[in-house]
Amino acid sequence: MAQGEDLMLAVVRETEGSVPRRKGAAMLIGSSGILKGSIGGGALEAAVLRAAKDCLAQKLCQALAFGLDGGNLLTQNAGDALPTGMICGGRVSVWLQYIRSGDRTWQEQCDQALLLLKDGCSAQLNFDSLSFPLDPPERALLFGGGHIAKALTPILASVDFRVVVMDERPEFATSGRFPNAAQVVCGDFGQLDRFFTFRANDYAVVVTSGHVHDFEVEEQLLRKELAYVGVIGSRKKTAAVNAKLKAAGIPEEKLAQVHTPIGLDIGAVTPEEIAVSIAAEMIRVRAERR
């Protein structure tokens, strides 16, 4: 928009039956094609992209309805029928919102929304025929800047987590080591509240350099209400740490919520494989919460 380019926002408004993406899925489209997001890929997305380019040229909004039935993708306009091989069987309605680059009202909405999202709050964009909610990306707090955190950070960033890495060691807490992190913190693991205001949609990953720090961080986290707490370690180590946490006053029901050993059981061995297993578990928890 700053370059004077008009945009189209494609939003899935309603779905029925089996479809690639559900209500709220969106993608932003410019003259060069898709800039961000997806509404499901394949022939459905291709048809929406084609319609969006036409709307851009005509500076119009448009409602589209698709039926994914028996190998044909059918829109409300008979001329747009497209053989696809898609046999999902559902129906999708998509709204194409034209956005003029010089529209000050739209720009003000965007500026306000960005400020809210940066502060971890939800926002909403309001159009004549569409209200589009925007939720801030979930924050992933990685405690420990070792090999696993280094491998995990770019994976989480690529699936829309806002990654923050913390370590007590200055040489491990650098932006150069974590270029994909939104924030890197060097500080005392024993004083987390000095550095963070914790939120109910935060995801915490405890992968420090040793059992002492793991316990120190986990005890503080379990006194918060978080979306996810995952802790590295074997079952033997987990049992030992849990005994200390109980003695420190952490109730059994809180301990039961901890994902430990962390990650999905996929036989991961290397830091990179463990990072994949952790990211997969976090994605699953996020999907269930959503």
VENNOR-V306222 format. One record per run of one state. SS is the DSSP state (a for helix, b for strand, c for the rest). FROM is the first residue (numbers start at 1). TO is the last residue. If there is no record, write none. Layout:
ss = {SS:SS}
from = {FROM:FROM}
to = {TO:TO}
This chain:
ss = {c:b:c:b:c:b:c:a:c:b:c:b:c:a:c:b:c:b:c:a:c:b:c:b:c:b:c:a:c:b:c:b:c:a:c:b:c:a:c:b:c:a:c:a:c:b:c:a:c}
from = {1:7:17:26:31:33:38:42:59:62:70:72:75:78:81:82:84:91:100:104:119:123:127:131:135:139:144:147:159:162:168:183:187:189:195:203:207:211:222:228:232:235:248:252:257:259:260:271:290}
to = {6:16:25:30:32:37:41:58:61:69:71:74:77:80:81:83:90:99:103:118:122:126:130:134:138:143:146:158:161:167:182:186:188:194:202:206:210:221:227:231:234:247:251:256:258:259:270:289:290}
